[in-house]
């Protein structure tokens, strides 16, 4: 087989530590930047518009991380986001849901918070599964033993209803 050549072109520039890219239900590219900015990029011309901001605490691997869209975005225009925040002298992570009104994100609703975080091993990804549940990964907050502890949300794959409550048939009930 003949290798196909690839070409690279810049669609948008000037981003500050982009962390997550997602094709939105609106056919735009949504971008999170670790400092807390959420933007939409038009894939036809590269025009970028900021649509939201969260008060993320950015240090090394912490900050605004991931996003996901409600599966019925047309009628329930929710965007799920996970980000780090300062809690005393420590770092924690929070899952929120915001509403997109066609121009900007508003009405942040905290679904889950107090998730252990750290400047390293503080990652998270969000996805809505084919079962309609929200899946959220969490870093181990630089403490590997937390991943094996049922009393900690660190180092896990969390399986949640779209309102942030634990899925009814989770293996450990929470």
ChimeraX attribute file (.defattr): number of C-alpha atoms within 10 A of each C-alpha:
attribute: neighborCount
match mode: 1-to-1
recipient: residues
	/A:1	3
	/A:2	4
	/A:3	5
	/A:4	6
	/A:5	5
	/A:6	5
	/A:7	5
	/A:8	5
	/A:9	5
	/A:10	6
	/A:11	13
	/A:12	13
	/A:13	9
	/A:14	6
	/A:15	14
	/A:16	12
	/A:17	12
	/A:18	17
	/A:19	18
	/A:20	18
	/A:21	17
	/A:22	16
	/A:23	15
	/A:24	16
	/A:25	15
	/A:26	11
	/A:27	12
	/A:28	17
	/A:29	17
	/A:30	23
	/A:31	25
	/A:32	27
	/A:33	22
	/A:34	27
	/A:35	23
	/A:36	21
	/A:37	19
	/A:38	23
	/A:39	20
	/A:40	25
	/A:41	21
	/A:42	15
	/A:43	14
	/A:44	8
	/A:45	9
	/A:46	15
	/A:47	12
	/A:48	19
	/A:49	14
	/A:50	16
	/A:51	18
	/A:52	17
	/A:53	17
	/A:54	20
	/A:55	14
	/A:56	22
	/A:57	22
	/A:58	20
	/A:59	15
	/A:60	12
	/A:61	18
	/A:62	26
	/A:63	30
	/A:64	32
	/A:65	27
	/A:66	25
	/A:67	27
	/A:68	24
	/A:69	22
	/A:70	21
	/A:71	19
	/A:72	11
	/A:73	15
	/A:74	10
	/A:75	8
	/A:76	12
	/A:77	18
	/A:78	24
	/A:79	20
	/A:80	24
	/A:81	25
	/A:82	29
	/A:83	28
	/A:84	34
	/A:85	23
	/A:86	15
	/A:87	13
	/A:88	7
	/A:89	5
	/A:90	11
	/A:91	22
	/A:92	22
	/A:93	30
	/A:94	19
	/A:95	23
	/A:96	22
	/A:97	26
	/A:98	19
	/A:99	18
	/A:100	17
	/A:101	11
	/A:102	9
	/A:103	11
	/A:104	16
	/A:105	21
	/A:106	16
	/A:107	11
	/A:108	16
	/A:109	14
	/A:110	16
	/A:111	17
	/A:112	16
	/A:113	16
	/A:114	16
	/A:115	21
	/A:116	24
	/A:117	31
	/A:118	22
	/A:119	18
	/A:120	15
	/A:121	19
	/A:122	27
	/A:123	25
	/A:124	23
	/A:125	18
	/A:126	22
	/A:127	18
	/A:128	20
	/A:129	11
	/A:130	8
	/A:131	7
	/A:132	14
	/A:133	20
	/A:134	25
	/A:135	17
	/A:136	20
	/A:137	18
	/A:138	23
	/A:139	25
	/A:140	24
	/A:141	23
	/A:142	17
	/A:143	15
	/A:144	13
	/A:145	12
	/A:146	18
	/A:147	19
	/A:148	13
	/A:149	12
	/A:150	11
	/A:151	9
	/A:152	15
	/A:153	21
	/A:154	30
	/A:155	26
	/A:156	18
	/A:157	16
	/A:158	20
	/A:159	23
	/A:160	21
	/A:161	16
	/A:162	19
	/A:163	15
	/A:164	19
	/A:165	13
	/A:166	17
	/A:167	17
	/A:168	12
	/A:169	9
	/A:170	11
	/A:171	8
	/A:172	8
	/A:173	8
	/A:174	14
